[in-house]
Amino acid sequence: METQKSYKKVFLLLFVLLIAFFFVNISLGSVAIPLKDIFASFFGGEVSKSSWEYIITQYRVPKAITAILVGSGLGAAGLLMQTLFRNPLAGPFVLGLSSGASLGVAFLILGAGAFGGFLSNALVSEWSLVLASAFGSFLVLLAVLAVTFRVKDTMAILIIGLMFGSVTSAVVAVLSYFTNAEKLQQYVFWSFGSLGNQSWNGVLILTICVLVGLFIAFFSVKSLNALLLGENYAKSLGVQLKRTTLLIIFSTSILAGAITAFAGPIAFIGLAVPHITRQWVTTSNHRVLLPAVLLLGAIVMLICDSIAQIPFSEYTLPINAITSLVGAPVVIWLLVRKKKLLF
């Protein structure tokens, strides 16, 4: 009973922190908006400036929601991959999905440069980048699923996924070599990742994709707990390994593919958040671990985005750089302090 009560306290604390950092994230930026005006905007009050109302509703709230979806989705996807492969270095992009998305965008941006002028600008737009990224991830997913049907060993699937990633990265490198500087710069900026410039329609589509991926993940919780003790033990409990593997890969693909399509390749979060959560929650039960990862992933992403905005400045740093610079030292400190990896 005491253990259950302590977890309730942890979840309550995480939820309070999530709400707090959500409003802090909205208030920070090139224009500092007081919290009282943010609350007024949310609850139908009068905002001091009409421009602040527009900034809050059309830019900062969609960006904050995107940060929550990205952090939660990548954290959950990383947890699924680490459990499936029983490898603490596995992440949501270990199957090559991020590389596939990058390849799709590279073909669009770097390939469109060959047409030049008006046609190139017409081809490259916000939604065309999303579609190209999703299509690239989907092709890699099909390849991984085809391999999954033919290969029984999960470690072989992991290695093949890494090889898919290497091949797609090589093709992107070749395309980059033959493109012009302007298009190469555009592609590099996309690869930095971005949570901003999301329309409400984009946020809605991303929300649906993340919810579908998380539904499949929660549906697989019992199988994930069984896999922690090995495949043979899972089989003895009646877990259908092939079906479970397909479900986990499909869930990860939806989460990682959709997030990469809308926000670009976001590093670190999927790899490190599950480890940070394990050090804090100290349990391997996915019924507790998965919700905790969702909350902590969202909090970490909101914090990183708040730092990336450089409060009170017009400059915004690449979110990819911030997630690694902020997160990696935290993980190192936690592991040094605990002196072991809870996995």
KAKA-V894494 format. One line per field, one symbol per residue. ss: DSSP state (A for helix, B for strand, O for the rest). phi: phi as a letter, one per 20 degrees, with the letter a starting at -180 (. if undefined). A space follows every 10 residues. Layout:
ss=???
phi=???
//
This chain:
ss=OAAAAAAAAA AAAAAAAAAA AAAAAAAOOO OOOOAAAAAA AAOOOOOOOA AAAAAAAAAA AAAAAAAAAA AAAAAAAAAA AAAAAOOOOO OOOOOOAAAA AAAAAAAAAA AAOOOOAAAA AAAOOAAAAA AAAAAAAAAA AAAAAAAAAA OOOAAAAAAA AAAAAAAAAA AAAAAAAAOO AAAAAAAAAA AOOOOOOOOA AAAAAAAAAA AAAAAAAAAO AAAAAAAOOO AAAAAAOOOO AAAAAAAAAA AAAAAAAAAA AAAOOOOOAA AAAAAAAAAA AOOOOAAAAA AAAAAAAAAA AAAAAAAAOO OOOOOOOOAA AAAAAAAAAA AAAAAAAAOO OOO
phi=.fffffffff ffffffffff fffffffeqf dfdfffffff ffdmeeegcf ffgffffdcf fgffffffff ffffffffff ffffelcfef cfdfenffff ffffffffff fffffmmfff fffebgffff ffffffffff gffffffffd deffffffff fffgffffff fffffffeee ffffffffff ffnbdeleff ffffffffff fffffffffe gfffffffeo ffffffenfe ffffffffff ffffffffff fednfeemgf eeggfffffe elbdfffeff fffgffffff fffffffffl gmceecefff ffgffefgff fgfffffema efb
//
